[in-house]
Structure formats: C-alpha cells, structure tokens
Amino acid sequence: MILGIVFDLGDTLVTQESLAGSAACHEGAGAILPVIHEHGHWFPSQEQLAAALGESFHEAVVAAYDGDLAQPEAERVFLEALRELECELPPKLARPTLDTYFQPFYDGMAPIGEIIPMLTFARSLGLRLGLLANILWGEDLLRERLARLGIANFMAAMLLSSEIGWMKPYPTTFREIARRLGLDPSEVVMIGDDPVVDVLGARRAGLKAVWKRTDPGQEPAPGVAADLVIDDIRQVLPAVAEMMI
C-alpha cells in the first residue's frame, strides 16, 4: 500500500540551473566580485570568477557521485577555488559570500508543469508528501524559495543532502525521509528525473520508484528499471494509483 510520495527537486518539481556555465553561475559571480577584489591580490573578471567557481563546485559534486556519496564541503571548495585566484577571503566572510553567490540559483527556480494542483490533490487523498534533494549549499535559501513558490507548505518532511551529510543515492537518505514521514520504505514511492540517483537509489533502499523523464524518447541506464515511467507531473497520481492495484 502506498501511503507517501517523495519528490526529487531539480528537473522534477522545479527548473534548476547547472553549477557550471549557467546564467545563475555568472550572476552569482558578479554579485560577489567586489568582495573578491577587496581581498585579492589580482582582479579576476566576472567571467574568470564564474568559470573557476562553477568548475570547482561541479568537480566536487562529480567526485562525490563517483566516490562514497559524502556531501561535498562547499565552504572548503569555495575557499580553495578563491586561493587559486590569489584571493584570501577571511573565513568569517565565507558563508555570507556563498549565500550571495548561490542566491541566483534559487531565485531562478520555477515550477515545472502543474505542480500545485497535483500536490493539492495528492494531499487531499491523505498521502504524506516529502522532498528529498541533493544540494551543495543554501538550505535556508532553498526553503525560502520553496515557500514563495507555494511548494513547501505541502511537504510533511524535507530532507536535504547538505543537512544529513550524504547525497542520493546513498540508501540512508531514502530511509531517513521515509522515517520522517512516519512510514516504512515499502509504503513510499520516489518520483525523480534521474534513473540512477532517484530510481535505482530508491529501489535499492526498499522504496517504489517512478521515473519522470525529461524527454519522452529518453532511455534508462542499463540495469535500471523503474516501477513506472511518466513524462508529465500530472501523471504522478495515476501512476501511484496503478501501483496500488
């Protein structure tokens, strides 16, 4: 019996800009450039700063996925990237500067499809809803953005990788969000766009899994089988209903 639904965030419920090479990366670099120039020995351009930070953060996440899935230490990665640019930022400024840098990533998030009607209907059916997301930095920024988008109010539990110290598809992340919902993993279905991180990770942890494709022609990775596949967020509840038959 399915009693709860856990959603991935980026590219499932909301749009999400990439850590490297995106408009948000460039905008964030521009926002912190005066601070970097104030504490640096040379003055990188906005483009140089964006490239250095974007690449460093991207590489840290890739290394985590290829390694033990431990949450990357964003503050350390940030300060090391700045040292490569000959900037010695005082440690007390690291956190507020990181907040400023990541703000555009969250400001740019927008709902994908008819999220609010789907969440409203799901909750009216008595289903417990949760959010499980890998993020590098900015728990408060994300929660504020989800509140403004009207999404946070529907979530009985939210679990972010930066809070627990592990990234999906580490099994503990899935089991912990089920625990916070007060449910057994077998009573929960995970909805996500990544066939490995969301689907395979959830199934290995004992949850059901629905793959929300970003492209109708997309094929799963070899050896990855979702319980069901959907192409639109409006198909979530019919998919859950089908698993209850």
ABEGO torsion letter per residue (X at the ends): XBABBBBBBBGAABBBBBABGBAAAAAAAAAAAAAAAAABABBBBAAAAAAAAAAAAAAAAAAAAABAGBBBBAAAAAAAAAAAAGBBBBAAAAAAAAAAAAAAAAAABBBBEBAAAAAAAAAAAGBBBBBBBBBABGAAAAAAAAAAAGAAAABABBBBAAAAGBBOABAAAAAAAAAAAGBBAAABBBBBABAAAAAAAAAAAGBBBBBBBABAABBBBBGBBBABBBABAAAAAAAAAAAAX
